[in-house]
Amino acid sequence: MSPKPHTKDDRDLLAREAGTIRKEAPVRVALGYPAPYGVAVSSLGFQWAYRTMNEHPLVACERFFLGPRGGRSGALTTLERRSPVGSASAVAISVSCETELMGAVRLLRESGLEPLAAQRAPRDPIVIAGGPLTYLDPRLLAPLADVVVVREGEAALAAFLEALPRGAGKEETLGALCGGVPGLWVPASSETPPAAADTPVDLLPARATTWSPDAELKDLFLVEAARGCPRGCAFCLLSRRAGLPGRFRPVPIDRILSAVPEDAPGVGLVGAAVTDHPEIEEAVRLVVESGKRASLSSIRADRLTPRLAGYLAEGGARTLTLAADGSSQRLRDSVSKGISEKHLVDASTIAASAGMRGVKLYSMVGLPGEEHRDLEEFARTVGLLDRRLKISIAVQAFVPKPGTPMSEEPMADVKVIRKRLEILRKLLRGRARLVPTSARWSWLDWKLSHGGEASALAAIDAETEGGTYGAWKRAVSRHLGGER
C-alpha cells in the first residue's frame, strides 16, 4: 500500500512553522503524539524529544500526529519528509494522559504496526514510549511499547539513542538496554519498572525546537524555568509527599534566557511551580524587555506581585490563570493546597490593576468530605473577585491518582459530581462562566489510571470498537471491572 500523501494543510503547517529540523542520518526515528499538530507542538516534552533526538549525529527524527479517524493501516507518514512511519528504525510516542492511550493505539495501527508489542515482528521498528503518563504508572504503556522511558527522560533517552545506531537486530538492541540504565524499562525482560532517573540541574532546561501560529500556545518558544515542585498538595503527582524524588530545581536565569532564539516572538516559561522560581520576576522582565511576549504555565495566587503582573501584562498577558483546587478553605486545607480566599481575591485585584481583562479559575468538586456549604463558600469567593475582570471557572471532578497521598481515596459517583456541578452553577447566578469537565470521562480517567497493563488492553478494545465513550466503558468493564 502506498503511503498516504500529505495534504496542502500539512505543507502549510511546515511553511508557517519556525525551527523545523530537516536532517539526513543513518538512523531514522519517527516521533508521534496522539493528538493533532497544534496540541503536540504545545507540549514541551514532545518538543524536547524532537530536539534531543536530532542532536545525535547518527539520528534523524521526524514527527507524526493523530489526524481524523479512519486512517488506513500503513498509511501514516511523517510531517518533514512524508516518509512512512512504519519504515523507521524506531517509533517513539509521547503520551500525556490516560485517554491518550487510545490515540497511541491508533498511531501504531495507522503506521502498519500491531498495537501489542508481543504481536509485532522482529523486523518491525522498536517502539519506545514515555511522557507524563509514566508519572502515574509506567505499566500503563508496557503492553504497547518495547521500551518505556520512566518519568524524566534525559538519561534514558540518551542511552536509547546510543544503542540504536549500532546496526544490531531488534532483539539484540533490546537486550543491550536491559538493566543498568536509570529510568529505561524493557517490559518483555522485566516485570518491574526501574526507579526514575534523577536529572541533574546542569542538564536543564528542557527547551523547545519550533514555534508556530498553528500551535495551541501560539508563537511561543517553550523553555523550562523549573523542574519539580516544593509544595505538598496531597492530590498531585509532583507533591513532595508522593514518593517521587520530589526535588524542586529552579533553572539559573542566564541559562533560561540563553536557550531562547533571538527571533522567537514569544516565550513560554514552563514548570509545575514556575512562580516559586526565586528570580521569576526578573526572568519575565528580561523577556519582555527583549521585545517578546511572555507567558507562564502556572501562577500561584500567593506568588503574584504587582511587578510580576505588570511585566506579564506588558508582555501580552490578558488573562490570569489561578488554581483554587477546592471549593472552600476547609477543603483546600485538607489537601494542603496552601491557598486562601484572600490570596485569590488579592491576585484578581492585582491582575485588574495591571490591565488584565480576565481570570480563569481552576477548581475541583468531589473532594472527600465535600458538602453543600463548601459550594456556597466557593460561590461567595467568586463574588469577591475583582468585578473589572471577566471570570471563568474550569471545574473538574477530583480524580484520585496512583502515586499520590490520596491514591486510595474513593472517587465520587458520577451522578453526585453532576449534581454538585449543577448546584454550583445555580449558586454562581451568572457571575462567572462555568466550564466543567465531563464527570463520566473523569471516571474513565480514574479507572484507567489504576488499571496498570490492563488499561492498555482496554484502550486497544475501545479503539477497535470506535473510540466512543460507550466503547471505552465496555472495554473498561471487560478488562478492569466496575460500573459507576
Buried (B, 14 or more C-beta within 10 A) or exposed (E): EEBBEBEEEBEEBBEEBBBBBEBEBEBBBBBBBBBBBBBBBBBBBBBBBBBBBBBBEEBBBBBBBBBEEEBEBBBBBBBBEBBBBBBBBBBBBBBBBBBBBBBBBBBBBBBBBBBBBEEBEEEBBBBBBBBBBBBBBBBBBBBBBBBBBBBBBBBBBBBBBBBBBEEEEBEEBBBBBBEEBBBBBBBBEEEEBBEBBBBEBEEBBBBBBBBBEBBBBBBBBBBBBBBBBBBBBBBBBBBBBBEBBBEBBBBEBEBBBEBBBEEBBBBBBBBBBBBBBEBBBBBBBBBBEBEBBBBBBBBBBBBBEEBBBBBBBBBBBEEBBBBBBBBBBBBBEBBBBBBBBEBBBBBBBBBBBBBBBBBBBBBBBBBBEBEEEBBBBBBEBBBEBBEBBBBBBBBBBBBBBBBBBBBEBEBBEBEBBBBBBEBBBEBBEEBBEBEBBBBBBBBBBBBBBBBBBBBBBBBBBBBBEEBEEEBBBBBBEEBBEEEB
